[in-house]
Amino acid sequence: MAYTIPKTPFTLMGAVYRKIFPAVNAELDFWKKRASAIPDEELKKQALASIETKRFHCLGGAVYALLAGIRWREAITFIVAYQTISDYLDNLCDRSTSLDPADFQQLHEAMSDALSTQNPIQNYYALRQEQSDGEYLADLVRTCQKTMRRLDDFNSMQGHILELKRLYIDLQVHKHVAEEERIPRLVNWFKEETDDTSLYWYEFSAAAGSTLGIFCLISYALNGTVSNDLADKIVKAYFPFVQGLHILLDYFIDQEEDRIEGDLNFCSYYDSPDIMEKRFSYFIEEADHQVQGLPDRHFHEMVNHGLVGLYLGDPKVKHVEGGIKISEDLLRISGYKARFFHWNTKLYYRITKTRR
């Protein structure tokens, strides 16, 4: 029987509820059990917190597994492991006992090694006090490497995937250093990387902080349909606008939480809520435009609208100043697909809250 990639919101959500979410939750339950056995208390605390509070990152990212065809389960195993590395390291840096950029770089070598077929495991904690994680991070890396070794078209996309990874790691290092150094480093980095006048430095930074392009490339590669030309088109379509939309929405709902914790939030650099809303609208329009040249464009469009619905359906929106109005405006701009995903997201939160 031929495998069909969903083309409508109804078939997409059917596949998500029936296949994707149960598989993701099973993978996360496994990694949560592993995290619970971490010997170092601080590392265990951050590993468990990353799974508990950022589970929806894996749930959302795993939608790309549907591009892997009959190998969708392999894609989910990779996506959950790689996103868990990302979320865990983000927690370690956000709540760090260190402000050393070399430490952050060393930690994120795990994300580089995870995208290789043969890189040896390193001591990713070499420059920090906490050391003993019971092979938790190493096993996440090994899980990703196992998938990488099974890709037939690894060479076709290697350069593209490593570029997206490089931008991600550079961002993580720059944004977690001492507070007074963060903005100068990020602004200089932006100027070094691009002369694109359509973006603000904090929008470029947001785009660098997404893993969606990597998940898209890996899933197509598992399906045996990636080529150097397609990989090039995917990167150009996803960076900066699809990935930027993803992370800007993520920061939008986290504004109050980040204010309390003192964490960097790119949405705080817009001059006003009105300007932020206009820029979000611009990113929505550009993200839709950029994916028109991709195969399965209807799927990629649904992902864009799904991002809007997913994030704006989060209960945290209610705690953002002007959050309800901006959400309503963006859902109207994004159209019926976003509203459909928004309704499904709110229903999902209601059901999962009831089951706890």
Secondary structure, DSSP 8 states (H G I E B T S, - for coil): -------SHHHHHHHIIIIIHHHHHHHHHHHHHHHHT-SSHHHHHHHHHHHHHSHHHHHHHGGGGGGGGGGHHHHHHHHHHHHHHHHHHHHHHHT-S---HHHHHHHTHHHHHHT-SS-----TTTTSS----TTHHHHHHHHHHHHHHT-TTHHHHHHHHHHHHHHHHHHHHHHTS-HHHHHHHHHHHHHHH---TTS-HHHHHHHHT--HHHHHHHHHHHTT---HHHHHHHHHHIIIIIHHHHHHHHHHHTHHHHHHHT---GGGGSSSHHHHHHHHHHHHHHHHHHGGGSTTHHHHHHHHHHHHHHHHTSGGGGGSTTHHHHHHHHHHHH-HHHHHHHHHHHHHHHHHHHH-
